[in-house]
Amino acid sequence: MAVELTFHGHASFTLKGGGATLLLDPFFTGNPLADVSADSVEADYILVSHGHGDHFGDTVAIARRTGATVISVFEIATCCENQGLKAHALHLGGGWEFPFGRVKLTIAHHGSTLPDGSPGGNPAGFLLDIEGKRIYFAGDTGLFYDMKLIGEEKPIDVALLPIGDNFTMGPDDALRAVRLLNPRLVIPYHYGTWPLVEQDPYAFAKRVEEMGVRCSVLPPGQKLTL
């Protein structure tokens, strides 16, 4: 079975596979690149990498409307449960088998404070095993050498990597991440939303492909079948 991936701009993605619809970091309200609105998107699960507003985003509103289960670190999951939402807490290095597949949390070098100023716990990335595909969503992160361990654990079909610089890896460090992870396909994100993260994703893609790795730049709203 195939997995369908859709980019929504900034760091927001939809994954459809394993009989479920997953939203990653659903930031639509206030996202100038978003192709959909928070009141129209569907979700069975919402995966939140950390608490910053451009990632936690519309999580509460979408989960309340759709009944989706929020998957995140303990602090964010607890915050959602305290608002009457369904949530499943994980923590770094831990994983769980869900009906659609397995989710494992990885480290991410960043910060995490919820929009109300409360602690958001540790930032994280996600390793997703769905329909025989392994997808790595790095979250907001700088380069770290343990990416090599992530790549060695099991072949990565798709690596979703931030390239915006300033708050995350820039293109140069993202290229080093590709070498460490050795994925079959790279998709960049976290660029172009605001001047501070302005980058040329096509120039980045060319450099990735010169390394012998496929790279796809997805405009917001574009789908890719894995």
C-alpha positions in Angstrom: 0.0 0.0 0.0 1.2 3.5 -0.7 1.6 6.5 1.6 0.5 9.9 0.4 2.3 12.9 1.7 1.1 16.5 1.2 3.1 19.7 2.1 1.2 22.6 3.6 4.0 25.1 3.9 6.5 25.9 6.7 6.7 22.6 8.6 3.2 21.2 8.2 2.5 17.9 6.4 -0.4 15.5 6.0 0.4 11.8 5.7 -2.2 9.3 4.6 -1.5 5.6 5.1 -2.2 2.6 7.3 -5.9 3.6 7.2 -5.3 6.9 9.0 -4.7 10.6 8.3 -1.8 12.1 10.2 -1.1 15.8 10.5 2.5 16.9 11.4 2.9 20.3 13.1 -0.4 21.8 11.9 0.3 25.5 11.6 -2.3 27.0 9.3 -3.7 30.2 11.1 -1.1 32.8 10.5 0.9 30.7 8.1 1.3 32.8 4.9 2.1 29.7 2.9 -0.7 27.5 4.0 -2.9 25.9 1.3 -5.7 24.8 3.7 -7.4 26.3 6.7 -7.6 24.8 10.2 -11.4 24.4 9.9 -11.2 22.3 6.8 -8.3 20.0 7.3 -8.9 16.4 8.5 -6.9 14.3 11.0 -7.1 11.1 12.9 -3.8 11.8 14.6 -1.8 15.0 15.1 1.9 14.8 15.7 3.5 17.8 17.4 7.3 18.1 17.4 7.5 20.9 19.9 5.5 23.7 21.5 6.4 26.8 19.5 3.4 28.5 17.9 4.4 27.9 14.3 4.4 24.1 15.0 1.9 23.5 17.9 -0.2 25.9 15.8 -3.9 24.8 15.4 -3.5 21.5 17.2 -6.2 22.2 19.8 -8.8 23.5 17.4 -8.3 20.7 14.9 -8.2 18.0 17.6 -11.4 19.3 19.2 -13.2 19.4 15.9 -12.0 16.1 14.5 -11.5 14.0 17.6 -7.9 13.4 16.6 -5.4 12.0 19.0 -2.4 14.2 19.7 1.0 12.4 19.7 3.8 14.3 21.3 6.1 14.5 24.3 4.6 14.1 27.8 4.3 17.8 28.5 2.5 18.7 25.3 0.3 15.6 25.5 -0.6 16.5 29.1 -1.4 20.1 28.0 -3.8 18.7 25.4 -5.4 16.2 27.8 -6.0 19.1 30.3 -8.1 20.7 27.5 -10.2 17.7 27.1 -8.4 16.2 24.1 -7.2 12.7 23.4 -3.5 12.4 23.6 -0.7 9.8 23.6 2.5 10.8 25.4 5.9 9.5 24.2 9.4 10.6 25.0 12.8 10.7 23.4 13.9 7.3 22.3 10.5 5.8 23.0 8.1 4.4 20.4 4.6 2.9 20.2 2.7 0.8 17.8 -0.5 2.6 16.6 -3.2 1.2 14.4 -1.6 2.9 11.4 2.1 2.0 12.2 4.9 2.8 14.6 6.0 6.2 15.9 9.4 6.7 17.6 10.6 10.0 19.0 14.1 11.2 18.2 16.1 14.0 19.7 16.1 17.5 18.1 18.3 20.4 19.1 16.0 23.3 19.6 13.7 24.8 22.2 10.1 24.2 23.2 7.8 26.6 25.0 4.0 26.4 24.5 2.2 29.5 23.2 0.9 30.4 26.7 4.5 30.4 28.0 4.3 27.1 29.8 7.1 24.5 29.4 6.8 22.3 26.3 9.3 19.7 27.3 12.0 18.5 25.0 11.7 19.2 21.2 11.6 16.0 19.1 11.7 14.5 15.7 9.6 11.5 14.5 10.5 8.2 12.9 7.4 6.8 11.3 7.0 3.3 10.0 3.8 3.2 7.8 2.9 0.7 5.1 6.5 -0.6 4.9 7.9 2.9 4.5 10.2 4.7 7.0 9.7 8.5 7.1 12.0 10.7 9.2 10.5 14.1 10.2 13.4 16.0 11.9 11.3 18.7 13.5 13.1 22.0 14.2 16.7 21.1 14.8 20.3 21.9 14.3 22.7 19.3 12.9 23.6 16.6 15.3 26.0 13.6 14.8 23.5 11.1 16.1 21.6 11.5 12.8 24.1 8.8 11.7 22.6 6.4 14.3 19.1 7.2 13.0 20.2 6.4 9.5 21.9 3.2 10.5 18.9 1.8 12.4 16.9 1.1 9.3 17.0 2.5 5.8 15.1 5.8 5.5 12.8 6.1 2.6 12.1 9.9 3.1 13.8 12.4 5.2 11.9 15.7 5.8 14.6 18.2 6.8 14.5 21.9 7.7 16.7 24.2 5.7 15.7 27.7 6.7 18.8 28.6 8.9 18.5 31.1 11.7 16.2 28.9 13.8 17.2 25.5 12.4 19.8 23.9 10.1 20.6 25.9 7.0 21.3 24.3 3.6 24.9 23.5 4.3 24.2 21.7 7.6 21.1 20.0 6.0 23.5 18.6 3.3 25.7 17.2 6.1 22.5 15.7 7.6 21.8 13.9 4.3 25.2 12.3 4.4 24.6 11.1 7.9 21.1 9.8 7.3 21.6 8.4 3.8 17.9 8.5 2.9 16.5 7.5 -0.5 14.6 10.8 -0.8 14.9 14.3 0.8 12.1 16.9 1.1 13.0 20.3 2.5 10.8 22.4 4.7 10.9 25.4 7.1 11.9 27.9 4.5 10.3 30.9 2.8 7.7 31.6 5.4 9.3 34.8 6.6 12.5 36.8 5.6 14.4 35.2 8.5 14.1 31.8 6.9 14.2 32.7 3.2 16.1 30.0 1.2 16.2 28.7 -2.4 14.9 25.1 -2.0 15.7 24.3 -5.7 19.4 25.2 -5.2 19.4 23.0 -2.2 17.8 20.2 -4.1 20.4 20.5 -6.9 23.2 20.1 -4.3 21.4 17.0 -2.8 21.1 15.4 -6.1 24.7 16.0 -6.9 25.4 13.7 -3.9 23.4 11.0 -5.6 20.3 11.4 -3.5 16.8 12.3 -4.8 15.3 15.5 -3.6 11.8 16.8 -4.2 10.7 20.4 -3.6 6.9 20.4 -2.8 5.0 23.7 -3.3 2.2 24.0 -0.6 -0.7 21.7 -1.6 1.4 19.4 -3.7 1.0 15.6 -3.0 3.7 12.9 -3.4 3.0 9.2 -3.3 5.7 7.2 -1.6 
